[in-house]
Structures are given as structure tokens and as C-alpha cells.
Amino acid sequence: MAMRYFELLDDVSSPGRWSLGDPTDETGREVANPWMFRKGEPVQVEGRLTIPIDRSGKPNDFSMAGIGVTPVVHAKVVAVLASLAPDDVQLFPVKVASESEPYFLVNVTRTIRCIDDSTSEEVRYWTPEDGRPEKVGKYRGVSGMRIDPAKVGDAKVFRTWGWSIALIVSEDIKEALERAGVSGAKFMEVTGPSAISPEERERNHQLMALADQADAARGVFWRTLGKLDDEVIIPIVVGGNWPARRQMWRVIHRENGRTLLVTHGLSDFFVVDGVDPEPSVGFGLELALETNEPQAHVEKSWLLSLLERVGDEIAEHESVREKVKAGFLSMEVSGQGMPEPLLTKEGRVGVLLGMESSTLPGRFTMPAGEVRLVTVKVLMPAELAYLLEHGTRGRDELVRRFAQDGQEHVSRAWRKSVV
């Protein structure tokens, strides 16, 4: 009987689970390249690394840490890997914040070219037109992965060539981890017949084609605003209320050291179960939040968190969307994790949506129609109070003062209020 293989995943649905950050060195600095631990090749590590806890919660025996998606495991996982797959992994002792239990960073050292395109649910490749020559020929996306077991050889733990984010384990590894009662791990089989019908596969092809078209059109427009950062990785959120059930953001570097964060999916086509997908511009808008404050790690910044929260409000409430498309709108969102100067007494943060900008166009065109680019301006607590007290006149006065101050739509956490 052919060996079965499984993708080993972080069970993010586990209630109350902790969330771990990227490894730091002995000086407390994040490692320069957190993605090196998912390349499927041996690495060298100097000194003992520490894994910070980004969100407190129940410790898991298996976790994927930070934007590098680095496997961090308890000693009980190490016992299984060291016994059954000693030649496939490097195991580095790490300190997990204040935890006294022994934890290790797992670096998988083997990469195998074994993805079966014909039986996988969907595969996409990078092309020269994508503007990433170093990635051409590699996978841009893989869903419903299936591999060819005949190409695996004697490997029990490995990464898949061209799609190294996938961590694959053999059936005996899976069963040993389950017997050990390892928490936080989830397994998805990648062998056997395809899990979808030909009709489902065709529908997925249609969805992918529409997604590629929308991504390309927005990408062309984003590049007119500045340098689109293809190196910053902001994980896609799958699900939710965005039109195509995928939540994405992009980072654009602009003149004078400004950084522009934009939503990348509110103008997607709609995905409706049981309905053939058709081209559209979804909600007909995208959000833009710009700052001139230095951003060392924009993917972890309060700015991205704020943009996510505003985007969620837009996606969840049709009445909010209609007001935004019609003109100005102010709103408040949770201030958790936001800079202290922005917080109201209730722990909220106020924003003003829809300010005109002398440096950003108000609209752009997609193949399926026109999209409004809506600016997001973060308000100081005094400005929010002024707006709430004076209504439309107060809003117009704030807009006038922002323009007079030279900041317009640009957001800062550390500035004087204009009122």
C-alpha cells in the first residue's frame, strides 16, 4: 500500500490559543530573515533564539510563529521527529517568552518536487508578466494540494518545491504525533484522489481567472501612486464579508518618505455559493491610509490594524458603504493596540473617511467598472469630539484646517490636534 502524506498545519481554530511572533536573537532583535526557516534547506543559527508571545493564551505543542510561519514545538513533538525523521529536520532549542517548558524551532531540511498539478484542486504559476523574475516558474498559489507519493522517496518530513510554505509529513509521523496527544496541530491529506468534481474545478478556474484580473488591474493602478512593495508579506485572511471572501492589503512607498497602505479586495467580484461568478467591482471602493511617520515593520504596525478594522466595518454594513461612497463619513473603531495619543476615554479611535487629497486620485478604473479610492484620516480625540459636537460644520472646518496645516489626509499618531 502506498504511503499517505499530510500537510501539517497550525490549528488556528483552537479556542483561546496563544499567538507567537518571529524569532529574536540574544540581543532582542528579530532575525533578519524570518522566512529562512521555511525554505526546506539547512540553516545556521548563532546563539539561542527567543520566541515572543504576540498574544497570550493557551500554549500549544505545535505552533507556526510570526510572518515567517516558523514551526515552534514542544519537546514531545521533538521526540517524535528525532526518532522517526532525524535526517529531515534541524531542531534548535528556543526560549518561548516566560514559558518554563522546553520548546524547539523546527527547520525542515528537505525539499521535494512532488506537487501533482493534474489532481490538485488549483495551481497557479508566477509568469514574466507578474514582474517578479526571481519567482517565474514557481507556484503562485496552490489549493487542494495533491502530491505524487512515488516522487517522495524516503523523506518523512519535507517542504514542497515551488510552494515551500507547505510542511508535509508521512502517515507514521502523523499517527505518532496523535498518539503523543500533541495540541495545536491539524492534518490535511495530500494524497489520494482529488477532493473536488470536474464541475467544481471549472468553477475554481473561473474564480482564479477573475481574481488574477482584479489583482492585475489594481496592481497597475497602485504602481501609479508609488513603488509597490512586493517584499512585505501581509498574510491573506480567507473568509469574512469582503466580496470574494479574501482580505488583502498592499504597501506603497511614496515620495518624501511616505508610506501608503491600501485595502486590496473590497473591489473584488462577489463570490456566492451556487452562483456562477461574474466580473464586478464588488463594493466599488478601496481604502487608503497614508503616513509620513517611519515604519520599520509596516506589516505589524498600528496603521495596518486600523485599516483592517475600518475595512471590516465597511464590509459588514451596507449603510456604512453607501455613506462612504456618497461622501464623508466619520466612525470609531476599537483602540486595542493603538498608540495612546489616539485613544478616547472609552478606548476608541476616530477616523474620517473620504477626504480629498491633492496627491491621490479619488477614483480609478477596473475592467468591470469604476472604483472610488477612499482616504482614511485618523483623528486625535479632541478632533473627534469637535466633529461630534459640531456635525457637518465641524467636519468641514476640520478638513479646512487639515489642508491649511499641510497634512490633508495623512495620518500620524504623534501630532498636535488642529482644534
NORZI-V827143 format. One record per residue. RES is the residue in one letter. SS is DSSP state (a for helix, b for strand, c for the rest). PHI is phi in radians with two decimals (NA if undefined). NEAR is the number of other C-alpha atoms within 10 Angstrom. Layout:
# NORZI-V827143
RES:SS:PHI:NEAR
RES:SS:PHI:NEAR
This chain:
# NORZI-V827143
M:c:NA:3
A:c:-1.16:8
M:c:-1.16:12
R:c:-1.68:17
Y:b:-2.28:26
F:b:-2.41:23
E:b:-1.40:22
L:b:-1.64:20
L:b:-2.10:18
D:b:-1.42:19
D:c:-1.39:17
V:c:-1.26:15
S:c:-1.44:9
S:c:-1.07:14
P:c:-1.16:9
G:c:1.23:12
R:b:-1.28:17
W:c:-1.38:17
S:b:-2.31:19
L:b:-1.78:24
G:b:-1.72:21
D:b:-1.24:23
P:b:-1.05:26
T:b:-2.10:19
D:c:-1.53:16
E:c:-1.21:12
T:c:-1.62:8
G:c:1.59:12
R:c:-1.56:12
E:b:-1.11:17
V:c:-1.03:16
A:c:-1.09:10
N:c:-2.29:10
P:a:-1.17:18
W:a:-1.46:15
M:a:-1.16:17
F:a:-1.46:22
R:a:-2.15:24
K:c:-1.45:20
G:c:1.33:24
E:c:-2.59:17
P:c:-1.09:16
V:c:-2.29:12
Q:c:-1.94:8
V:c:-2.18:10
E:c:-1.67:7
G:c:1.31:11
R:c:-1.59:13
L:b:-1.56:24
T:b:-2.06:26
I:b:-1.90:24
P:b:-1.30:21
I:b:-1.72:19
D:b:-1.29:14
R:b:-2.41:12
S:c:-1.16:12
G:c:2.98:13
K:b:-1.24:13
P:c:-1.12:19
N:c:-2.00:19
D:c:-1.30:19
F:b:-2.30:24
S:b:-2.51:25
M:b:-1.83:22
A:b:-1.78:23
G:c:1.14:20
I:c:-1.25:17
G:c:-1.37:18
V:c:0.88:19
T:b:-1.58:23
P:b:-1.18:21
V:b:-2.15:27
V:b:-2.33:26
H:b:-1.36:20
A:a:-1.02:16
K:a:-1.17:16
V:a:-1.26:23
V:a:-1.03:25
A:a:-1.05:15
V:a:-1.19:18
L:a:-1.16:22
A:a:-1.16:14
S:a:-1.43:10
L:a:-1.77:16
A:c:-2.48:19
P:c:-1.12:15
D:c:-1.58:15
D:c:-1.81:22
V:b:-2.45:22
Q:b:-1.92:20
L:b:-2.12:17
F:b:-1.89:17
P:b:-1.07:18
V:b:-2.33:20
K:b:-1.80:19
V:b:-1.68:21
A:c:0.70:12
S:c:-1.67:10
E:c:-1.22:10
S:c:-1.61:8
E:c:-1.22:10
P:c:-1.35:14
Y:b:-2.24:24
F:b:-2.40:24
L:b:-1.63:26
V:b:-1.81:21
N:b:-1.96:23
V:b:-1.40:24
T:c:-1.79:19
R:c:-2.09:19
T:b:-2.16:23
I:b:-2.24:18
R:c:-1.50:14
C:c:-2.52:17
I:b:-1.13:23
D:c:-1.70:16
D:c:-1.07:15
S:c:-1.27:11
T:c:-1.90:21
S:c:-1.21:21
E:c:-1.07:22
E:b:-2.80:18
V:b:-2.32:19
R:b:-2.34:16
Y:b:-1.96:15
W:c:-1.22:17
T:c:-2.11:15
P:a:-1.00:12
E:a:-1.20:9
D:a:-1.34:12
G:c:1.31:11
R:c:-2.19:11
P:a:-1.00:11
E:a:-1.24:9
K:a:-1.86:15
V:c:-0.98:16
G:c:1.63:13
K:c:-1.66:14
Y:b:-1.25:17
R:b:-1.63:14
G:b:-2.80:14
V:b:-2.40:18
S:b:-2.28:11
G:c:1.01:15
M:c:-1.03:23
R:c:-2.27:26
I:b:-2.03:25
D:c:-1.69:17
P:a:-1.03:18
A:a:-1.14:9
K:a:-1.65:12
V:c:-1.40:19
G:c:1.26:8
D:c:-1.66:9
A:c:-1.21:17
K:c:-1.98:23
V:b:-2.40:27
F:b:-2.81:26
R:b:-1.75:26
T:b:-1.66:20
W:c:-1.03:18
G:c:1.41:22
W:b:-2.57:18
S:b:-1.32:17
I:b:-1.18:17
A:b:-1.36:19
L:b:-1.95:19
I:b:-1.91:28
V:b:-2.25:22
S:b:-1.35:23
E:a:-1.08:16
D:a:-1.21:15
I:a:-1.15:21
K:a:-0.97:22
E:a:-1.14:12
A:a:-1.17:16
L:a:-1.15:19
E:a:-1.17:14
R:a:-1.11:9
A:c:-1.35:13
G:c:1.22:13
V:c:-1.16:17
S:c:-1.67:19
G:c:1.55:21
A:b:-1.74:21
K:b:-2.36:18
F:b:-2.08:16
M:b:-2.27:13
E:b:-1.16:18
V:c:-2.10:24
T:c:-2.10:21
G:c:1.66:14
P:c:-1.15:9
S:c:-1.02:16
A:c:-1.49:14
I:c:-2.15:14
S:c:-1.46:10
P:a:-1.00:10
E:a:-1.16:9
E:a:-1.14:12
R:a:-1.11:17
E:a:-1.12:14
R:a:-1.11:16
N:a:-1.11:17
H:a:-1.06:16
Q:a:-1.11:15
L:a:-1.11:20
M:a:-1.12:16
A:a:-1.11:12
L:a:-1.16:19
A:a:-1.11:18
D:a:-1.08:12
Q:a:-1.11:17
A:a:-1.16:22
D:a:-1.06:16
A:a:-1.14:15
A:a:-1.13:16
R:a:-1.15:20
G:a:-1.04:15
V:a:-1.05:12
F:a:-1.19:14
W:a:-0.99:19
R:a:-1.23:14
T:a:-1.33:11
L:a:-1.65:16
G:c:2.81:16
K:b:-1.57:15
L:b:-1.27:19
D:c:-1.47:12
D:c:-1.61:11
E:c:-1.63:7
V:c:-1.20:14
I:c:-1.86:14
I:c:-1.93:15
P:c:-0.95:11
I:c:-1.26:10
V:b:-1.71:12
V:b:-1.68:12
G:c:1.86:11
G:c:1.47:13
N:c:-1.80:17
W:c:-1.19:25
P:c:-0.91:21
A:c:-1.72:22
R:c:1.06:18
R:b:-2.43:18
Q:b:-1.94:22
M:c:-2.39:17
W:b:-2.46:22
R:b:-2.25:20
V:b:-2.07:27
I:b:-2.20:20
H:b:-1.64:17
R:c:-2.09:17
E:a:-1.07:10
N:a:1.07:7
G:a:1.28:12
R:c:-1.42:16
T:b:-2.12:22
L:b:-1.98:23
L:b:-1.85:21
V:b:-2.31:25
T:b:-1.25:23
H:c:-2.43:22
G:c:2.85:27
L:c:-1.20:28
S:c:-1.80:26
D:c:-1.21:29
F:c:-1.16:24
F:c:-1.52:21
V:c:-1.88:17
V:c:-2.21:11
D:c:-1.00:7
G:c:1.39:7
V:c:-2.10:9
D:c:-1.10:11
P:c:-1.20:17
E:c:-2.30:13
P:c:-1.08:16
S:c:-2.87:19
V:c:-1.85:22
G:c:0.98:20
F:c:-1.36:22
G:c:1.33:22
L:b:-2.71:25
E:b:-2.38:24
L:b:-1.77:23
A:b:-2.35:24
L:b:-2.19:23
E:b:-2.04:23
T:b:-2.41:21
N:c:-1.99:16
E:c:-1.45:14
P:c:-1.02:10
Q:c:-2.26:14
A:c:-1.28:8
H:c:-2.36:8
V:a:-1.09:18
E:a:-1.20:19
K:a:-2.02:13
S:c:-1.44:13
W:a:-1.14:16
L:a:-1.10:23
L:a:-1.15:20
S:a:-1.05:18
L:a:-1.13:23
L:a:-1.11:19
E:a:-1.06:18
R:a:-1.18:16
V:a:-1.14:20
G:a:-1.05:21
D:a:-1.12:17
E:a:-1.10:17
I:a:-1.08:23
A:a:-1.23:17
E:a:-1.46:13
H:c:-2.22:11
E:a:-1.08:12
S:a:-1.08:9
V:a:-1.17:16
R:a:-1.05:18
E:a:-1.14:14
K:a:-1.17:15
V:a:-1.13:19
K:a:-1.18:18
A:a:-1.45:11
G:c:2.89:12
F:c:-1.38:17
L:b:-2.77:18
S:b:-1.87:20
M:b:-2.69:16
E:b:-2.11:18
V:b:-2.30:15
S:b:-1.02:16
G:c:-1.68:20
Q:c:-1.04:14
G:c:1.38:12
M:c:-1.52:18
P:c:-1.02:14
E:a:-0.99:13
P:a:-1.08:15
L:a:-1.55:22
L:c:-1.44:20
T:c:-1.35:17
K:c:-1.07:8
E:c:-1.54:8
G:c:1.34:15
R:b:-1.95:16
V:b:-2.24:25
G:b:-1.71:24
V:b:-2.38:22
L:b:-2.04:23
L:b:-1.83:24
G:c:1.73:24
M:c:-1.12:20
E:c:-1.27:18
S:c:-2.30:15
S:c:-1.41:9
T:c:-2.06:9
L:c:-2.22:14
P:c:-1.21:13
G:c:-1.48:16
R:b:-2.59:14
F:b:-2.57:16
T:b:-1.91:13
M:b:-1.91:21
P:c:-0.97:12
A:c:-1.65:18
G:b:2.60:13
E:b:-1.64:15
V:b:-2.21:21
R:b:-1.55:20
L:b:-1.67:21
V:b:-1.81:27
T:b:-1.32:27
V:b:-2.09:25
K:b:-1.94:24
V:b:-1.37:27
L:b:-1.83:26
M:c:-1.28:25
P:a:-0.94:19
A:a:-1.15:16
E:a:-1.19:19
L:a:-1.10:25
A:a:-1.08:16
Y:a:-1.09:17
L:a:-1.12:20
L:a:-1.14:13
E:a:-1.33:12
H:a:-1.85:12
G:a:1.10:12
T:a:-1.05:12
R:a:-1.11:12
G:a:-1.14:17
R:a:-1.07:21
D:a:-1.09:15
E:a:-1.20:17
L:a:-1.07:22
V:a:-1.04:18
R:a:-1.10:13
R:a:-1.22:15
F:a:-1.08:18
A:a:-1.16:16
Q:a:-1.12:11
D:a:-1.30:10
G:c:1.53:9
Q:c:-1.65:15
E:c:0.87:20
H:c:-1.48:26
V:c:-1.20:22
S:b:-1.84:21
R:c:-2.46:20
A:c:-1.53:18
W:c:-2.08:12
R:c:-2.68:10
K:c:-1.45:10
S:c:-1.19:13
V:c:-1.53:16
V:c:-2.22:12
